[in-house]
Amino acid sequence: MGIREHLLSGPLGFGTAPVGNMFRNIPDAEADATVEAAWTAGIRFFDTAPFYGAGLSEIRLGRELAKHSRSEYILSSKVGRIILDEVEQNPQTFGEKGKLFEHGKRNKVAYDYTEKGTTKSIEDSLRRLGVSHLDFIWIHDVARDFHGDDWLAAFETAHHGAMIALTKLRDQKVIKGWGLGVNQVEPCELLADMTQVRPDAFLLAGRYTLLDHARALQRLMPVCEAKQIDIVVGGPYSSGVLAGGDHFEYAPAPPHILARVQKIKALCAKFAIPIKAAAVHFSLAHPASAAVIPGASKPERIAEDQAAWRTRVPNEFWQELREQNLVSLEAPLPVDRR
């Protein structure tokens, strides 16, 4: 059970939402070069989803991975949305995230957490990716940020649909495991407490970062550690604000977040380390964390991520981070494990 034992090249993977034209229109050549850079850097865990640009991320990722043997890498994608042939004239809006992929393909995206929809979603992903199988599958965005007050109804549909389908596929050894791929802690808490179905891991985006970790730390991480449910940390740079960008939670960062980032940057400058290094090492410091999958849309960002992972962050940095109350006092830090 879990994902960590299947990782082929360590805990640093690649989240491919950006190459689905998240936030901007990325030329094919730039997207291809970014995926190629990830492979050249030694990354062998790739995550994608039909939602990312209405299939664009899967198509682009598959085009590059076709150059390599399927046995050389771990691949995850998601279910819960179907990409239709129908084309929308105007970009779709998705819950709190708005027009997140307005620069992606214009095919209509429809929610479907049923067993039949799950099977179709997997078949479509395999076709777009051009691969024979997926290793891990996440049930995507079955949470309040996309479904509002109806999120529990969507979760219940997934309970009797997608979760049953994915459990069968795991039992048949068609996939290595499954879980939720969400931006919120609550659905993971709910599933972790269930007894009729058991996830192998969660892909939790944005909720175990330097800027936002209190709820996950208190409510989810201890349960996952006890039950051996691995956490894959998505969005370790909090939508970019921890990596020189201006987005937090997929929107312009508010003043209080920018102020906190400046304090963290100042501390990083004092110890001559990149802020990305602090972000990556923090997210991986909890025993429940198995992997971190920062996204990128430029090859040079991949190099930065690799440098961040290789950076040895001084113990004194973590001690000052804690002393300045820039992280929760209970949060495990790398210094605690040395």
Secondary structure as the mmCIF struct_conf table of DSSP 4:
data_model
#
loop_
_struct_conf.conf_type_id
_struct_conf.id
_struct_conf.beg_label_comp_id
_struct_conf.beg_label_asym_id
_struct_conf.beg_label_seq_id
_struct_conf.end_label_comp_id
_struct_conf.end_label_asym_id
_struct_conf.end_label_seq_id
BEND BEND1 ILE A 3 ILE A 3
HELX_RH_3T_P HELX_RH_3T_P1 ARG A 4 HIS A 6
BEND BEND2 LEU A 8 SER A 9
BEND BEND3 PRO A 11 PRO A 11
STRN STRN1 LEU A 12 LEU A 12
STRN STRN2 PHE A 14 GLY A 15
BEND BEND4 ALA A 17 ALA A 17
HELX_RH_3T_P HELX_RH_3T_P2 PRO A 18 GLY A 20
TURN_TY1_P TURN_TY1_P1 ASN A 21 ASN A 21
BEND BEND5 MET A 22 ARG A 24
HELX_RH_AL_P HELX_RH_AL_P1 ASP A 28 THR A 40
TURN_TY1_P TURN_TY1_P2 ALA A 41 GLY A 42
STRN STRN3 PHE A 45 ASP A 47
TURN_TY1_P TURN_TY1_P3 PRO A 50 GLY A 55
HELX_RH_AL_P HELX_RH_AL_P2 LEU A 56 LEU A 65
TURN_TY1_P TURN_TY1_P4 ALA A 66 LYS A 67
BEND BEND6 HIS A 68 HIS A 68
HELX_RH_3T_P HELX_RH_3T_P3 ARG A 70 GLU A 72
STRN STRN4 ILE A 74 VAL A 79
BEND BEND7 GLY A 80 GLY A 80
STRN STRN5 ARG A 81 VAL A 87
HELX_LH_PP_P HELX_LH_PP_P1 GLU A 88 GLU A 88
BEND BEND8 GLN A 89 ASN A 90
STRN STRN6 PHE A 94 PHE A 94
HELX_RH_3T_P HELX_RH_3T_P4 GLY A 95 LYS A 97
STRN STRN7 GLY A 98 GLY A 98
BEND BEND9 LYS A 99 LYS A 99
TURN_TY1_P TURN_TY1_P5 LEU A 100 HIS A 103
BEND BEND10 GLY A 104 GLY A 104
STRN STRN8 ASN A 107 TYR A 111
BEND BEND11 THR A 114 THR A 114
HELX_RH_AL_P HELX_RH_AL_P3 GLU A 115 LEU A 129
TURN_TY1_P TURN_TY1_P6 GLY A 130 GLY A 130
BEND BEND12 SER A 132 SER A 132
BEND BEND13 ASP A 135 ASP A 135
STRN STRN9 PHE A 136 HIS A 140
BEND BEND14 ALA A 143 ALA A 143
HELX_RH_AL_P HELX_RH_AL_P4 ARG A 144 HIS A 147
HELX_RH_3T_P HELX_RH_3T_P5 GLY A 148 ASP A 150
HELX_RH_AL_P HELX_RH_AL_P5 TRP A 151 HIS A 160
TURN_TY1_P TURN_TY1_P7 GLY A 161 GLY A 161
HELX_RH_AL_P HELX_RH_AL_P6 ALA A 162 ASP A 171
TURN_TY1_P TURN_TY1_P8 GLN A 172 LYS A 173
BEND BEND15 VAL A 174 LYS A 176
STRN STRN10 GLY A 177 VAL A 182
BEND BEND16 ASN A 183 ASN A 183
BEND BEND17 VAL A 185 VAL A 185
HELX_RH_AL_P HELX_RH_AL_P7 GLU A 186 ALA A 192
TURN_TY1_P TURN_TY1_P9 ASP A 193 ASP A 193
BEND BEND18 THR A 195 VAL A 197
BEND BEND19 ASP A 200 ASP A 200
STRN STRN11 ALA A 201 ALA A 205
BEND BEND20 GLY A 206 ASP A 212
HELX_RH_AL_P HELX_RH_AL_P8 ALA A 214 ARG A 215
HELX_RH_PI_P HELX_RH_PI_P1 ALA A 216 LEU A 220
HELX_RH_AL_P HELX_RH_AL_P9 MET A 221 LYS A 227
TURN_TY1_P TURN_TY1_P10 GLN A 228 GLN A 228
STRN STRN12 ASP A 230 GLY A 234
TURN_TY1_P TURN_TY1_P11 PRO A 236 TYR A 237
HELX_RH_3T_P HELX_RH_3T_P6 SER A 238 ALA A 243
TURN_TY1_P TURN_TY1_P12 GLY A 244 GLY A 244
BEND BEND21 ASP A 246 ASP A 246
STRN STRN13 HIS A 247 PHE A 248
TURN_TY1_P TURN_TY1_P13 GLU A 249 TYR A 250
STRN STRN14 ALA A 251 PRO A 252
HELX_LH_PP_P HELX_LH_PP_P2 ALA A 253 PRO A 254
HELX_RH_AL_P HELX_RH_AL_P10 PRO A 255 LYS A 270
TURN_TY1_P TURN_TY1_P14 PHE A 271 ALA A 272
HELX_RH_AL_P HELX_RH_AL_P11 ILE A 275 ALA A 285
BEND BEND22 HIS A 286 HIS A 286
TURN_TY1_P TURN_TY1_P15 PRO A 287 ALA A 288
STRN STRN15 SER A 289 ILE A 293
STRN STRN16 GLY A 295 GLY A 295
BEND BEND23 SER A 297 LYS A 298
HELX_RH_AL_P HELX_RH_AL_P12 PRO A 299 ARG A 310
HELX_RH_AL_P HELX_RH_AL_P13 ASN A 315 GLU A 323
TURN_TY1_P TURN_TY1_P16 GLN A 324 ASN A 325
BEND BEND24 LEU A 326 VAL A 327
TURN_TY1_P TURN_TY1_P17 LEU A 329 GLU A 330
BEND BEND25 ALA A 331 ALA A 331
HELX_RH_3T_P HELX_RH_3T_P7 PRO A 334 ARG A 337
#
